Amino acid sequence: MRFLQKVGVFILLLAWAIACSQEENGADAIFYNGQIYTVDANFTVAEAIVVEDETIIFVGATYDAMKFADSNTKQVDLQGKTVVPGLTDSHCHFLGIGKRAYYLNLDGSISLQDFLDRIRTEVEQKTDDDWIIGRGWIEEDWPEKKFPSSYDLDKISQTHPMLLTRADGHAIVANSKAIQLAGITHTTPDPAGGRIERDVKTGKATGIFIDNAIDLIRSIAPSDTTPDMVRKFALEAQKVSFQYGLTQLHDMGIEWPRVEILKEMYESGELKIRLQCYISDIGDNPDTLFKNGAEVGLYKNRLNIRGIKCYMDGALGSRGAALLKPYSDTGGSGLILTKENELYPLIREATEKGIQVATHAIGDRGNRLALDLYEKALQEIPADLRVNADPRHRIEHAQIVAPEDIPRFQALGIIPSMQPSHAIGDLHWAVRRLGKDRMLRGYAWRTLVDSGCILPGGSDAPVEEGNPMIEFYAATVRKDTTGFSTEDWHRDLRLSRKEALQMFTSWAAYSVFEENVRGNIEKGKLADFTVLEKDLMTCPEEELFKVGVEMTVVGGEIVYHK
Ligand SMILES: [Zn+2]
């Protein structure tokens, strides 16, 4: 009997041990039954991904993936949907995206009612008594052809202060709450150069403030630069990015005080998106980075700070891009924004100290000068004297490059970081600025890839929309979204879908030294992936920019689900 008791206890212990070991063996999550483009070296297509501790531990068939399951494993049926490695935007402005999303866009309101409906929708989405700040109304476009008033706005909310700016910036309408907070009464005088519109009978402010009177309200509204607003913009930007299927952003030009706020948000778990911060070249921002050194892999590789954003020239639209030969329409050859004797020391010190430089260069003269400065630094600081032998300096935009400069990118290891949507916007008018000859080497993705370059893709949001599907479409189709193009758009410079997918996944990862960490769906990589409604490798080209995102996964966690 005693023996049997012992056996019984032993069996119980054994069962408990097996249960425990199964618990330990079971993976955190299994995503199965998908059409998974892994973007590995052989461009393998798989069915299932197994995740443990934010990392991919298996990629393959659903049947084999299920062997990693236990009762605690989260199992997600992908329902045959297309999965790609977590999309990355290699050039954007994180807080700018948030700011655009945070403020209400009133562009194109067609009537007073439409204007008020948009404000009502915005109010319904706010959880506390936040300010409602918006921009873009034009009463001339409305059948009423008269200014909105605080009376109209008060019907929507008397607790949210409102500040809504006319499209031209010369007038605002505020509600009673904002007027009250500003301490404006019947007796408040008009400031010099400004006017408070008043009711002719009662003398009460109507809510319309013109020119210099605008500041009476604006000065009490939250400033864009307070830590509180930075936090709000960051959360909005993260939300929008996850909706677009983005798992990492390369933030081009951020100042240290804001980085410190973002660090707090990662610390508290509010931020989950992966960010690669390129520090602004303004003031002593670069010196602080040189002093601190690169900060890599913070918060489980959510935040990396290892680069500086610099400017060589301006933009093509405003004729600021620096060209080797004058503009074809107006003459002039553009602007060099940073003097060589200011920019070169930065590039040199960065090359020495293991800091990556991302230089904005758009025109062929801007690109040549940037390549020259990089080349000089790489020669003066040989690889054995660098903290990072392969600094992978980048040129942002690289829109117009002289034919003789194309091979220099690959030869010097300089990465051209490009935004396909700029092309399908600019190509409408670029031929007038540049002439037919230069169009042959404008937005020359094909030429750069053929020369051996790795080409990270971005959107430059909020300058462009920031939807990676629009970028994918622009890169592979090279028509605008109505299907328009001309012979000057040189459609032969477009990329294959396979190449475009790499631009927003594995090539993006390479451009931030992460080719061994993420960027494709492989065992050992971070579990970032994007589930799409349609197969972007096979769907008709005109559907590409409308492909929706079903699910966004960062480190194995579903951070967005449609
Ligand atoms: Zn930019």
Boltz pocket constraint, residues with backbone or C-beta under 6 A from the ligand:
constraints:
  - pocket:
      binder: B
      contacts: [[A, 91], [A, 92], [A, 93], [A, 252], [A, 460]]
      max_distance: 6.0
